[in-house]
Amino acid sequence: MQTHIVPVGFDYDRMIAPLIRDQFDVDRVILLEGTVGSEANVEYSRNIARKLEQDFTNLLGAETVRERLTDVYDYDAAFERAFDLINAELDGGANGDVSADDATDNGEVTTDAASGDDREVWVNLCSMPRPVSFAFATAAHSIMVERQDDRDRIHTYYTAPEKYLETELAEELRANRDLLEELLAERNGEDGTAETGNETSGVDTGRIADRLATTTELLSEFDERGTTIGAKRIGDTHVIELPVASFQNVKPFEELVLFTLGEHGEFASVSELAETLAADLNEEYTDSFRSKVIYNVDRLGPGGKGYIEREERGKSYRTTLSRIGELWVRAHADDDRDLA
């Protein structure tokens, strides 16, 4: 059973065309819609999602659901949602949903091969703002590391467009600008005085001039800046850090270290962290236990898995989670942990 997770932006063809042309067996599709941006942009994306919902159902026979992402620029939230969503689909369907294939004629749920190792998750990274695409890619990679036996069931993919419409739209605007210039010249005459008998009837001269000015300004901005303008402020900064996932799995005691850092935020020293862990585990704080914590912190640090940052403060090291460490803790916050 194939589930395709599709963040929806302003693209249609790249979301569905490759699956039709390459004859994918698509059983379930989750369309993710953004809700941040101008009203026109949000509505345009929503219309694309509606069309995709219909066509995935009608053309590929896929069970299709739509889900909204509150903030497409919130990388952490997107990572957490991706982590939960991919894991849930691998384990049998998001939120425990039961597809039509999982039920018998009398409504009883049955367990088939699609509920186990035959489930595959494909994540489309073509559309939606980059924070969402990178968050889903990083989450997928992180799950591959954690679930080594399932790595062949997790896929991220990209499709290149056959052509980009921006340049064609710009060329059409140039042609329209030239036409507007001719119409305005026809109205006013070469010497600037209005001609009679050869006017374009039914079109106000002022309206033509306004359209010409707007089109000229838009083309000037396109030629100077490309397809986007400015840098949007997101929260307190204009930059969203995109952390890189670790290439190594996290061991049980390392999990305890990470969860403890996530709960307390930071520790002034590794010894302080070790004391807290010993208290949580009801263990005696000994040199041996402290050495065990130091060893695991080193493995999780910058020279190891990258989940922990250490900043030298005199003879001690201030110990905190790195960005990817924070994301790991956030994604695993609901996991059952045995601290005994």
N, C-alpha and C positions, 0 to 999 in steps of 0.2 A: 504494500500500500504506500503510495506516494502522497505526501503532504507538501504543498508549495506555500511558503510564506512570502508574500509579495507586498513590500512597502510601496504605496502608490503615490506618485508625484504628478508630473504633467505628461507622462508617456503612456501610450496605449500599446502600440505594436510590440515593444520590447518586453512587455509583461506577458504576452500570450502567444505571439506569432512563432517564436522559436519552439515552443512546446507543441504547437500544431504541426509545424514543418518537420520537426525531428521525431514526431509520433511518440511523445511521452505518454505514459499511462498516468494521468493525473486523477487522483481519487478525491482529494480534499484541498481546498485553497483557502488561505486566510489572507484577506486584503486589509492592510493597515492604512488608515487615512490620517493625515495630519490635520490639526485644528488651529494652527498658528500661522499668521500671515495676514495679508490683506483679504478683505471679504471676497473680492473677485478671485484671488488665487485659491482660497479654501473651497469656494463653490466650484471652480473649474476642476480641481482635484477630486472633489466629491462626485462630479458628473462622470469623470473617468472611471472612478470606482464602481459607480452604478452600471456603466456599460460593461466593465470587466466582469462584474458579478453575473450579469445576464449571459455573457458569451462564454465564460468558463463553465457555466451550467449547461447552456444549450449546445455549445460546440464540442466540449470535452466531457460532458456528463459528470462534472465534478461537484461534490458538495461544497458550497461556497458560503463563507461567512465574512462579515465585515466588522472591523474593530478600529476604534479611534485611539490615536496616540495624542495625549493631551498637549505635549510640547515637543515638537520635532527637533528642537535645539537642546533638549535635556539629554545629554549623552548617557548619564548615569541611569536615568529612568528607562531609556531605550535598551541599554545593556541588560538591566534587570528583567525587563519584559521579554527580551529575546531569550535570555537564559531560561526563564520559566517556560516560555512557549515551546522552545525546541525540545527541552526535556520532557514536557508533557506530551508532545506529539510522538516522541520516541517511545514513550511508555504506554500509549494507548489513546491519545486524543486529548486536546485542551479541555481543562475543566471537567474531565470525565465524560465528555460528550460521547454518545454512541451513534455511530453512523448507521445507515440503513442496512449495510452488509453485516452488522454485528447483531442484528435482531432476527428472530424467527418469525414465522407467520402469526404465532400467538402472542408476539410481543416480548417473549423471553429473550434475555441477552445471552448470546453464545460467545465462546472464545474461539477465534480462528487464528490462522497464521499471521494475519495482519496485526494482531494485538501484541505480537512479540518481535522476533528478530527480522520479520519481513517489512517492518515499517521503516520508511526512509523519509528524511526531511530535506527539502531543497529550499534554499534561501536566495531569492532574487535580489541582487545588489545594484540594479540598473537605475533605479529612480529614487525619489524621496531625497530630502536634504542629506548631505554627507554624514552628519553626526549619526543619523539613524542607520545608514548603510554600514558605516564603520563599526558602530556598536553591535549590529547583528553579526557582522563578519567576525569580530573579536569574540563575541559570545559563543558563536559556533566553534571557533578554534579552541576556546577554553573547554568546551564540553568534549571535544575530540580528545583533549589531553586527559580529562578526568575519566572519560568512558572509553578506554582503549579498545575494548571489544566491540564498541559501536561506531568507531570512527568511520567505517566504510558506509555507514547509514546516514551520515551527515554531509551535506553538499552545499557549497556556496557557488553561485554562478553569475556571470555577466554576459550580456549580449550587446554587441556593437550595432549602432543604427546603420541602415543603408545610406541614409543622408540626413543632414541636419537642416531643419527648416529656417533657422535664424537668418542665414545668408540669403536664402531665397526670398524670405519676407522683406529683407533689406533691399534686394534688387527690385522687388515689386513696388516698394515705397519710392525708390528712385524714379521708376517709370511714372508713378502717380504724381510725384513732385514735378517732373518735366511736363506732364499733361496739364497740371494746375497752372504752371507758369505760362504755357501757351494760351490757356483759357483766359487768364488774367490779362495777358498782352492783347488778346483779341478784344476783350472788353474795353480796355483803356486806350488801345492804339499805341503805336510805337512812340508817339510824342507825349503819351500820358493823358491824352484827352479821349473821352469816351467816343467810340464809333457807334454809328447807327446802321441798321440794316444787315449787319453781320454778327450780331451778338448771339451768345448762347442763351436761348430763351429759358426762363423758368429758374435760373440759378442766380442768386444774389451775389454781386461782386464782392461785398464784404465777407461773405461766407467763403468764397473761393480764396480770398486773401488770408483768412484765418486758418483754413485747412493747409494752405501752402506754408505758412509760418510754422505751424505745429509739426508738419511733416519734415520740414527742413531742420528744425531744432532736434527732432528725434533722430534723424539720420546723422546729424553732427555728433550727438552723444554716442551713437552706436559706433561710428567710425573712430571716435576718440577713446572709448572705454570698453568696447565689446558688448557682451550680452547682459552685464550687470553693472550696477552703480553703487559706489560707496562700500563701507564695511559696517555691518549692523552691530550694535552693542547688545550683548547677551549677558544679562546679569551685571556683574561689575567689570566685565572685560570684553574685548573684541575677539578674543582667541579662546577656542575650545580645545583643551588638551585631549588627544586621542591616544590613550595608553596602549601598550603592546602586551598581548597575553603571554603568559609564561609557557615554556615548552616542557615543563615538568609538572607532574601531579603533586598534590599536597597530601602529606602523610597525616595520620590521626593526631599525633602530638603537635605537629605544625598547625593543624586546624585549631587546637586549643590556644596556641599562641596568637593566631590571627583573630579569633573571636574575642580574646581578652583585650587585645589592642583596639579592636572595634568598639568594645564596650567602654573602655576607659579613655580612648582618644590618643594618649601618649603617656610615656613613662620617662622620667628624668634619667634613668639608667636601666641597664639590663638586669641588675640586681633587684631593683624595685619591681620590675616585671616578674622576675622569678619568685619573689616573695608573695606577690599577688596570686600567681599560679599555684604555689604551694598551699596557700590558704584556701583557694577555691577547690583544690583537689583533696584537702584534708591530709596533706603530706607534710612530713617534717622538712623544714628548709635546711638543707645541708649543702656542703660544697659540691657534692656529687650532683644534687638536683640543680644547683645553680649552673654547673658546667653543662648539664643536659640542655638547659634553656639557652645558654650562650651558643651551644653547637647548633641548635635548631634556628635561632635567630640569624646566625651566620648563613645557614642554608637558605633562609628566606630573604636575605638581604640583597644589596645591589650586585654582589659578586655571585649570587646564586639564582634564586627564582624571581627576585625582584618585587616581592610583595611587601617588603619592609624597607624603610629608610632609616639611616642612622646618622645623626649629626653630632660631631664631637663637641663636647662642652666640658672643658677642663680635662679631668681624668675620667669622665663618664661620657656615655653616648646617649643623647636624647633619641628615643626609639618611637617611631610612628609608622603607620601604614602608608605605603605608596599609593598612587592613584589606582593602579590595578589591584592593589591589596584591598583598598576600600571597596572597589567593585566586587571583588571576590566575596568579601564579608556581606555586602548588601545582597548579592545574588543567593547566598547560602543562609540568609538570616532565619529562614523558617525550617532549616534542617534540624532534625533531632540529634542532639549531641550527648554522648555519654561521658560525663566528666569524672566518672569514678575511676 
